[in-house]
Amino acid sequence: MSMHGAGHDLAMKNVGGADPAAVEAGRPDVSSVDVAGVDLTHAVWKTSSYSGGNGSCVEVADLGEHVAVRDSKDRGGPKLVFTREVWGAFVGDVKTDRFTL
């Protein structure tokens, strides 16, 4: 899955080798995030104040060097983990309406 905007290609990948295209293009290489190595046991999950409480939102946890995201309807389900750099680029692009839905 890729998201395009503001000169960033943000990709969610399985953990594995580096993405040569991302490295060559100077983009953050999200494949280097070792999801299995990030401890989420003490994560403090937060929901946006804009969420409205209907359960159709995500929760975010600040992990220092990483940011984790999970579905608020499936808190025990899979989590996505991003580097702070990649998450910041994504949030910046969302704030400037770089994505079309």
N, CA, C and O atoms as CSV, one atom per row, in Angstrom:
chain,resi,resn,atom,element,x,y,z
A,1,MET,N,N,0.841,-1.158,0.000
A,1,MET,CA,C,0.000,0.000,0.000
A,1,MET,C,C,0.889,1.225,0.000
A,1,MET,O,O,1.823,1.300,0.799
A,2,SER,N,N,0.633,2.173,-0.859
A,2,SER,CA,C,1.395,3.407,-0.904
A,2,SER,C,C,0.471,4.590,-0.786
A,2,SER,O,O,-0.684,4.541,-1.209
A,3,MET,N,N,0.990,5.658,-0.205
A,3,MET,CA,C,0.278,6.916,-0.137
A,3,MET,C,C,1.183,7.955,-0.768
A,3,MET,O,O,2.364,8.033,-0.430
A,4,HIS,N,N,0.653,8.749,-1.673
A,4,HIS,CA,C,1.462,9.727,-2.373
A,4,HIS,C,C,1.041,11.125,-1.971
A,4,HIS,O,O,-0.151,11.398,-1.831
A,5,GLY,N,N,1.994,12.004,-1.784
A,5,GLY,CA,C,1.663,13.390,-1.506
A,5,GLY,C,C,2.880,14.174,-1.072
A,5,GLY,O,O,3.796,13.624,-0.461
A,6,ALA,N,N,2.892,15.454,-1.386
A,6,ALA,CA,C,3.930,16.397,-0.971
A,6,ALA,C,C,5.337,15.859,-1.206
A,6,ALA,O,O,6.239,16.108,-0.407
A,7,GLY,N,N,5.527,15.129,-2.290
A,7,GLY,CA,C,6.841,14.612,-2.596
A,7,GLY,C,C,7.230,13.383,-1.803
A,7,GLY,O,O,8.374,12.937,-1.883
A,8,HIS,N,N,6.305,12.826,-1.041
A,8,HIS,CA,C,6.610,11.643,-0.233
A,8,HIS,C,C,5.875,10.451,-0.801
A,8,HIS,O,O,4.717,10.564,-1.203
A,9,ASP,N,N,6.526,9.332,-0.837
A,9,ASP,CA,C,5.872,8.056,-1.093
A,9,ASP,C,C,5.982,7.293,0.209
A,9,ASP,O,O,7.060,6.813,0.558
A,10,LEU,N,N,4.893,7.175,0.923
A,10,LEU,CA,C,4.914,6.462,2.198
A,10,LEU,C,C,4.386,5.074,1.951
A,10,LEU,O,O,3.264,4.908,1.473
A,11,ALA,N,N,5.170,4.086,2.264
A,11,ALA,CA,C,4.771,2.709,1.993
A,11,ALA,C,C,4.713,1.928,3.293
A,11,ALA,O,O,5.577,2.067,4.159
A,12,MET,N,N,3.679,1.103,3.415
A,12,MET,CA,C,3.604,0.181,4.529
A,12,MET,C,C,4.054,-1.161,3.979
A,12,MET,O,O,3.465,-1.683,3.033
A,13,LYS,N,N,5.092,-1.712,4.573
A,13,LYS,CA,C,5.685,-2.934,4.058
A,13,LYS,C,C,5.842,-3.940,5.183
A,13,LYS,O,O,5.862,-3.582,6.361
A,14,ASN,N,N,5.950,-5.187,4.803
A,14,ASN,CA,C,6.338,-6.199,5.767
A,14,ASN,C,C,7.795,-5.983,6.113
A,14,ASN,O,O,8.568,-5.466,5.305
A,15,VAL,N,N,8.168,-6.385,7.327
A,15,VAL,CA,C,9.563,-6.252,7.718
A,15,VAL,C,C,10.410,-7.135,6.813
A,15,VAL,O,O,10.066,-8.289,6.559
A,16,GLY,N,N,11.484,-6.604,6.343
A,16,GLY,CA,C,12.356,-7.357,5.455
A,16,GLY,C,C,13.517,-6.495,5.044
A,16,GLY,O,O,13.933,-5.610,5.791
A,17,GLY,N,N,14.046,-6.741,3.865
A,17,GLY,CA,C,15.170,-5.975,3.362
A,17,GLY,C,C,14.768,-4.570,3.013
A,17,GLY,O,O,13.585,-4.250,2.904
A,18,ALA,N,N,15.770,-3.732,2.838
A,18,ALA,CA,C,15.530,-2.338,2.486
A,18,ALA,C,C,14.859,-2.240,1.131
A,18,ALA,O,O,15.089,-3.074,0.256
A,19,ASP,N,N,14.031,-1.225,0.955
A,19,ASP,CA,C,13.375,-0.942,-0.314
A,19,ASP,C,C,14.345,-0.120,-1.149
A,19,ASP,O,O,14.494,1.076,-0.898
A,20,PRO,N,N,15.014,-0.721,-2.138
A,20,PRO,CA,C,16.039,-0.012,-2.898
A,20,PRO,C,C,15.508,1.244,-3.593
A,20,PRO,O,O,16.219,2.246,-3.675
A,21,ALA,N,N,14.285,1.205,-4.090
A,21,ALA,CA,C,13.723,2.374,-4.775
A,21,ALA,C,C,13.568,3.541,-3.807
A,21,ALA,O,O,13.845,4.685,-4.167
A,22,ALA,N,N,13.126,3.260,-2.580
A,22,ALA,CA,C,12.963,4.320,-1.590
A,22,ALA,C,C,14.308,4.911,-1.197
A,22,ALA,O,O,14.459,6.128,-1.094
A,23,VAL,N,N,15.279,4.038,-0.980
A,23,VAL,CA,C,16.608,4.504,-0.597
A,23,VAL,C,C,17.209,5.355,-1.707
A,23,VAL,O,O,17.757,6.426,-1.442
A,24,GLU,N,N,17.112,4.891,-2.938
A,24,GLU,CA,C,17.663,5.616,-4.081
A,24,GLU,C,C,16.996,6.975,-4.249
A,24,GLU,O,O,17.661,7.946,-4.610
A,25,ALA,N,N,15.704,7.057,-3.996
A,25,ALA,CA,C,14.961,8.311,-4.163
A,25,ALA,C,C,15.113,9.232,-2.953
A,25,ALA,O,O,14.592,10.347,-2.963
A,26,GLY,N,N,15.814,8.787,-1.917
A,26,GLY,CA,C,16.017,9.604,-0.735
A,26,GLY,C,C,14.808,9.671,0.182
A,26,GLY,O,O,14.732,10.551,1.039
A,27,ARG,N,N,13.859,8.753,0.015
A,27,ARG,CA,C,12.671,8.710,0.866
A,27,ARG,C,C,12.956,7.839,2.084
A,27,ARG,O,O,13.834,6.977,2.039
A,28,PRO,N,N,12.221,8.058,3.171
A,28,PRO,CA,C,12.398,7.187,4.338
A,28,PRO,C,C,12.114,5.740,3.970
A,28,PRO,O,O,11.140,5.452,3.276
A,29,ASP,N,N,12.950,4.843,4.427
A,29,ASP,CA,C,12.783,3.424,4.143
A,29,ASP,C,C,12.047,2.771,5.306
A,29,ASP,O,O,12.664,2.393,6.301
A,30,VAL,N,N,10.724,2.639,5.182
A,30,VAL,CA,C,9.929,2.094,6.270
A,30,VAL,C,C,10.130,0.601,6.452
A,30,VAL,O,O,9.732,0.053,7.480
A,31,SER,N,N,10.729,-0.065,5.496
A,31,SER,CA,C,10.947,-1.502,5.645
A,31,SER,C,C,11.984,-1.799,6.719
A,31,SER,O,O,12.078,-2.934,7.186
A,32,SER,N,N,12.772,-0.783,7.123
A,32,SER,CA,C,13.797,-1.017,8.131
A,32,SER,C,C,13.234,-0.973,9.549
A,32,SER,O,O,13.961,-1.252,10.503
A,33,VAL,N,N,11.954,-0.628,9.710
A,33,VAL,CA,C,11.351,-0.622,11.037
A,33,VAL,C,C,11.056,-2.063,11.432
A,33,VAL,O,O,10.261,-2.749,10.788
A,34,ASP,N,N,11.706,-2.508,12.493
A,34,ASP,CA,C,11.521,-3.875,12.971
A,34,ASP,C,C,10.332,-3.896,13.923
A,34,ASP,O,O,10.491,-3.708,15.129
A,35,VAL,N,N,9.144,-4.124,13.377
A,35,VAL,CA,C,7.919,-4.082,14.164
A,35,VAL,C,C,8.008,-5.044,15.345
A,35,VAL,O,O,7.542,-4.726,16.439
A,36,ALA,N,N,8.594,-6.199,15.136
A,36,ALA,CA,C,8.697,-7.189,16.208
A,36,ALA,C,C,9.572,-6.685,17.352
A,36,ALA,O,O,9.428,-7.140,18.487
A,37,GLY,N,N,10.474,-5.755,17.066
A,37,GLY,CA,C,11.376,-5.245,18.087
A,37,GLY,C,C,10.857,-4.033,18.835
A,37,GLY,O,O,11.520,-3.565,19.760
A,38,VAL,N,N,9.703,-3.510,18.474
A,38,VAL,CA,C,9.134,-2.341,19.144
A,38,VAL,C,C,8.173,-2.821,20.222
A,38,VAL,O,O,7.196,-3.513,19.933
A,39,ASP,N,N,8.454,-2.453,21.459
A,39,ASP,CA,C,7.653,-2.898,22.600
A,39,ASP,C,C,6.416,-2.018,22.748
A,39,ASP,O,O,6.532,-0.814,22.978
A,40,LEU,N,N,5.233,-2.617,22.618
A,40,LEU,CA,C,3.980,-1.881,22.728
A,40,LEU,C,C,3.268,-2.129,24.063
A,40,LEU,O,O,2.153,-1.648,24.263
A,41,THR,N,N,3.899,-2.875,24.978
A,41,THR,CA,C,3.215,-3.256,26.215
A,41,THR,C,C,2.886,-2.056,27.103
A,41,THR,O,O,1.914,-2.105,27.858
A,42,HIS,N,N,3.659,-1.004,27.032
A,42,HIS,CA,C,3.411,0.175,27.867
A,42,HIS,C,C,2.956,1.371,27.037
A,42,HIS,O,O,3.023,2.511,27.496
A,43,ALA,N,N,2.502,1.116,25.835
A,43,ALA,CA,C,2.044,2.201,24.966
A,43,ALA,C,C,0.814,2.870,25.571
A,43,ALA,O,O,-0.073,2.201,26.101
A,44,VAL,N,N,0.772,4.185,25.487
A,44,VAL,CA,C,-0.391,4.959,25.921
A,44,VAL,C,C,-1.103,5.395,24.655
A,44,VAL,O,O,-0.617,6.254,23.919
A,45,TRP,N,N,-2.265,4.792,24.406
A,45,TRP,CA,C,-3.007,5.023,23.171
A,45,TRP,C,C,-3.921,6.227,23.321
A,45,TRP,O,O,-4.597,6.380,24.338
A,46,LYS,N,N,-3.940,7.085,22.302
A,46,LYS,CA,C,-4.772,8.289,22.322
A,46,LYS,C,C,-5.648,8.322,21.082
A,46,LYS,O,O,-5.236,7.911,19.997
A,47,THR,N,N,-6.862,8.819,21.263
A,47,THR,CA,C,-7.802,8.994,20.165
A,47,THR,C,C,-7.957,10.490,19.926
A,47,THR,O,O,-7.952,11.271,20.877
A,48,SER,N,N,-8.092,10.888,18.693
A,48,SER,CA,C,-8.260,12.289,18.355
A,48,SER,C,C,-9.485,12.879,19.041
A,48,SER,O,O,-10.510,12.212,19.186
A,49,SER,N,N,-9.370,14.123,19.457
A,49,SER,CA,C,-10.523,14.818,20.041
A,49,SER,C,C,-11.594,15.079,18.987
A,49,SER,O,O,-12.724,15.428,19.329
A,50,TYR,N,N,-11.252,14.915,17.716
A,50,TYR,CA,C,-12.201,15.098,16.616
A,50,TYR,C,C,-12.947,13.819,16.259
A,50,TYR,O,O,-13.775,13.829,15.348
A,51,SER,N,N,-12.675,12.725,16.950
A,51,SER,CA,C,-13.194,11.421,16.537
A,51,SER,C,C,-14.703,11.261,16.693
A,51,SER,O,O,-15.298,10.477,15.953
A,52,GLY,N,N,-15.333,11.948,17.595
A,52,GLY,CA,C,-16.776,11.854,17.754
A,52,GLY,C,C,-17.248,10.633,18.520
A,52,GLY,O,O,-18.444,10.507,18.783
A,53,GLY,N,N,-16.361,9.739,18.883
A,53,GLY,CA,C,-16.711,8.601,19.717
A,53,GLY,C,C,-17.565,7.533,19.067
A,53,GLY,O,O,-18.190,6.743,19.774
A,54,ASN,N,N,-17.615,7.481,17.740
A,54,ASN,CA,C,-18.451,6.471,17.075
A,54,ASN,C,C,-17.701,5.182,16.770
A,54,ASN,O,O,-18.267,4.270,16.168
A,55,GLY,N,N,-16.428,5.089,17.178
A,55,GLY,CA,C,-15.665,3.872,16.966
A,55,GLY,C,C,-15.029,3.749,15.599
A,55,GLY,O,O,-14.349,2.762,15.318
A,56,SER,N,N,-15.235,4.723,14.756
A,56,SER,CA,C,-14.652,4.684,13.404
A,56,SER,C,C,-13.397,5.544,13.352
A,56,SER,O,O,-13.325,6.500,12.580
A,57,CYS,N,N,-12.427,5.208,14.160
A,57,CYS,CA,C,-11.208,6.004,14.165
A,57,CYS,C,C,-10.010,5.122,14.510
A,57,CYS,O,O,-10.142,3.927,14.774
A,58,VAL,N,N,-8.868,5.739,14.498
A,58,VAL,CA,C,-7.649,5.040,14.885
A,58,VAL,C,C,-7.140,5.652,16.179
A,58,VAL,O,O,-7.499,6.772,16.543
A,59,GLU,N,N,-6.303,4.898,16.857
A,59,GLU,CA,C,-5.638,5.376,18.054
A,59,GLU,C,C,-4.143,5.401,17.766
A,59,GLU,O,O,-3.632,4.577,17.007
A,60,VAL,N,N,-3.452,6.351,18.375
A,60,VAL,CA,C,-2.033,6.561,18.122
A,60,VAL,C,C,-1.290,6.517,19.449
A,60,VAL,O,O,-1.778,7.024,20.460
A,61,ALA,N,N,-0.110,5.909,19.441
A,61,ALA,CA,C,0.749,5.864,20.626
A,61,ALA,C,C,2.119,6.420,20.267
A,61,ALA,O,O,2.732,5.995,19.288
A,62,ASP,N,N,2.593,7.367,21.058
A,62,ASP,CA,C,3.923,7.948,20.891
A,62,ASP,C,C,4.915,7.036,21.594
A,62,ASP,O,O,4.840,6.848,22.808
A,63,LEU,N,N,5.842,6.471,20.831
A,63,LEU,CA,C,6.812,5.519,21.375
A,63,LEU,C,C,8.232,6.071,21.354
A,63,LEU,O,O,9.195,5.305,21.393
A,64,GLY,N,N,8.371,7.383,21.294
A,64,GLY,CA,C,9.699,7.974,21.228
A,64,GLY,C,C,10.176,8.060,19.796
A,64,GLY,O,O,9.814,8.992,19.077
A,65,GLU,N,N,10.988,7.100,19.367
A,65,GLU,CA,C,11.497,7.086,17.988
A,65,GLU,C,C,10.468,6.592,16.986
A,65,GLU,O,O,10.645,6.761,15.779
A,66,HIS,N,N,9.394,5.983,17.476
A,66,HIS,CA,C,8.360,5.411,16.614
A,66,HIS,C,C,6.983,5.894,17.033
A,66,HIS,O,O,6.797,6.410,18.135
A,67,VAL,N,N,6.027,5.721,16.141
A,67,VAL,CA,C,4.615,6.002,16.410
A,67,VAL,C,C,3.841,4.764,15.985
A,67,VAL,O,O,4.036,4.252,14.883
A,68,ALA,N,N,2.960,4.281,16.863
A,68,ALA,CA,C,2.145,3.107,16.546
A,68,ALA,C,C,0.700,3.556,16.314
A,68,ALA,O,O,0.229,4.517,16.922
A,69,VAL,N,N,0.011,2.844,15.426
A,69,VAL,CA,C,-1.376,3.153,15.084
A,69,VAL,C,C,-2.170,1.854,15.133
A,69,VAL,O,O,-1.700,0.813,14.673
A,70,ARG,N,N,-3.383,1.918,15.697
A,70,ARG,CA,C,-4.257,0.747,15.719
A,70,ARG,C,C,-5.703,1.180,15.478
A,70,ARG,O,O,-6.052,2.350,15.640
A,71,ASP,N,N,-6.520,0.226,15.095
A,71,ASP,CA,C,-7.946,0.434,14.870
A,71,ASP,C,C,-8.648,0.467,16.225
A,71,ASP,O,O,-8.488,-0.457,17.022
A,72,SER,N,N,-9.419,1.513,16.496
A,72,SER,CA,C,-10.078,1.630,17.793
A,72,SER,C,C,-11.138,0.548,18.009
A,72,SER,O,O,-11.501,0.259,19.150
A,73,LYS,N,N,-11.638,-0.053,16.925
A,73,LYS,CA,C,-12.639,-1.124,17.039
A,73,LYS,C,C,-11.997,-2.485,17.298
A,73,LYS,O,O,-12.680,-3.429,17.695
A,74,ASP,N,N,-10.674,-2.588,17.072
A,74,ASP,CA,C,-9.974,-3.864,17.206
A,74,ASP,C,C,-8.658,-3.630,17.943
A,74,ASP,O,O,-7.579,-3.811,17.380
A,75,ARG,N,N,-8.760,-3.230,19.189
A,75,ARG,CA,C,-7.572,-2.847,19.964
A,75,ARG,C,C,-6.574,-3.976,20.146
A,75,ARG,O,O,-5.385,-3.722,20.340
A,76,GLY,N,N,-7.026,-5.197,20.088
A,76,GLY,CA,C,-6.122,-6.332,20.218
A,76,GLY,C,C,-5.582,-6.809,18.883
A,76,GLY,O,O,-4.761,-7.724,18.832
A,77,GLY,N,N,-6.035,-6.195,17.812
A,77,GLY,CA,C,-5.637,-6.595,16.464
A,77,GLY,C,C,-4.281,-6.041,16.069
A,77,GLY,O,O,-3.514,-5.595,16.922
A,78,PRO,N,N,-3.989,-6.068,14.786
A,78,PRO,CA,C,-2.684,-5.625,14.302
A,78,PRO,C,C,-2.452,-4.132,14.528
A,78,PRO,O,O,-3.386,-3.329,14.552
A,79,LYS,N,N,-1.190,-3.796,14.689
A,79,LYS,CA,C,-0.771,-2.411,14.833
A,79,LYS,C,C,0.206,-2.078,13.726
A,79,LYS,O,O,0.953,-2.942,13.267
A,80,LEU,N,N,0.204,-0.840,13.300
A,80,LEU,CA,C,1.194,-0.351,12.349
A,80,LEU,C,C,2.193,0.493,13.127
A,80,LEU,O,O,1.804,1.279,13.991
A,81,VAL,N,N,3.469,0.337,12.827
A,81,VAL,CA,C,4.512,1.100,13.502
A,81,VAL,C,C,5.313,1.850,12.447
A,81,VAL,O,O,5.778,1.267,11.467
A,82,PHE,N,N,5.464,3.147,12.662
A,82,PHE,CA,C,6.178,4.012,11.730
A,82,PHE,C,C,7.299,4.733,12.452
A,82,PHE,O,O,7.223,4.934,13.664
A,83,THR,N,N,8.331,5.122,11.735
A,83,THR,CA,C,9.322,6.009,12.328
A,83,THR,C,C,8.662,7.369,12.508
A,83,THR,O,O,7.693,7.696,11.822
A,84,ARG,N,N,9.190,8.150,13.430
A,84,ARG,CA,C,8.657,9.488,13.668
A,84,ARG,C,C,8.732,10.328,12.386
A,84,ARG,O,O,7.827,11.116,12.111
A,85,GLU,N,N,9.791,10.167,11.614
A,85,GLU,CA,C,9.964,10.915,10.364
A,85,GLU,C,C,8.841,10.605,9.373
A,85,GLU,O,O,8.261,11.520,8.788
A,86,VAL,N,N,8.538,9.343,9.185
A,86,VAL,CA,C,7.496,8.937,8.243
A,86,VAL,C,C,6.127,9.398,8.734
A,86,VAL,O,O,5.335,9.916,7.946
A,87,TRP,N,N,5.838,9.220,10.019
A,87,TRP,CA,C,4.551,9.642,10.567
A,87,TRP,C,C,4.377,11.160,10.417
A,87,TRP,O,O,3.304,11.636,10.047
A,88,GLY,N,N,5.439,11.906,10.706
A,88,GLY,CA,C,5.376,13.367,10.574
A,88,GLY,C,C,5.087,13.795,9.144
A,88,GLY,O,O,4.312,14.723,8.916
A,89,ALA,N,N,5.710,13.121,8.180
A,89,ALA,CA,C,5.452,13.434,6.766
A,89,ALA,C,C,4.005,13.135,6.406
A,89,ALA,O,O,3.367,13.920,5.705
A,90,PHE,N,N,3.480,12.010,6.878
A,90,PHE,CA,C,2.091,11.645,6.610
A,90,PHE,C,C,1.131,12.670,7.210
A,90,PHE,O,O,0.230,13.149,6.521
A,91,VAL,N,N,1.315,13.009,8.476
A,91,VAL,CA,C,0.432,13.972,9.141
A,91,VAL,C,C,0.497,15.324,8.439
A,91,VAL,O,O,-0.530,15.976,8.251
A,92,GLY,N,N,1.696,15.748,8.050
A,92,GLY,CA,C,1.832,17.007,7.321
A,92,GLY,C,C,1.062,16.993,6.016
A,92,GLY,O,O,0.411,17.976,5.661
A,93,ASP,N,N,1.133,15.880,5.300
A,93,ASP,CA,C,0.407,15.760,4.041
A,93,ASP,C,C,-1.101,15.754,4.258
A,93,ASP,O,O,-1.843,16.322,3.456
A,94,VAL,N,N,-1.563,15.117,5.332
A,94,VAL,CA,C,-2.998,15.111,5.634
A,94,VAL,C,C,-3.462,16.535,5.940
A,94,VAL,O,O,-4.514,16.961,5.464
A,95,LYS,N,N,-2.689,17.261,6.726
A,95,LYS,CA,C,-3.069,18.617,7.108
A,95,LYS,C,C,-3.151,19.566,5.915
A,95,LYS,O,O,-3.897,20.545,5.944
A,96,THR,N,N,-2.388,19.276,4.877
A,96,THR,CA,C,-2.400,20.155,3.699
A,96,THR,C,C,-3.243,19.580,2.567
A,96,THR,O,O,-3.120,20.008,1.419
A,97,ASP,N,N,-4.108,18.601,2.891
A,97,ASP,CA,C,-5.026,18.006,1.908
A,97,ASP,C,C,-4.331,17.453,0.677
A,97,ASP,O,O,-4.819,17.616,-0.441
A,98,ARG,N,N,-3.194,16.801,0.876
A,98,ARG,CA,C,-2.440,16.224,-0.250
A,98,ARG,C,C,-3.053,14.942,-0.780
A,98,ARG,O,O,-2.718,14.513,-1.884
A,99,PHE,N,N,-3.942,14.323,-0.022
A,99,PHE,CA,C,-4.540,13.054,-0.437
A,99,PHE,C,C,-5.954,13.277,-0.929
A,99,PHE,O,O,-6.698,14.082,-0.369
A,100,THR,N,N,-6.316,12.568,-1.966
A,100,THR,CA,C,-7.683,12.624,-2.451
A,100,THR,C,C,-8.351,11.314,-2.078
A,100,THR,O,O,-7.793,10.239,-2.296
A,101,LEU,N,N,-9.512,11.405,-1.533
A,101,LEU,CA,C,-10.239,10.196,-1.119
A,101,LEU,C,C,-11.410,9.954,-2.016
A,101,LEU,O,O,-12.143,8.983,-1.826
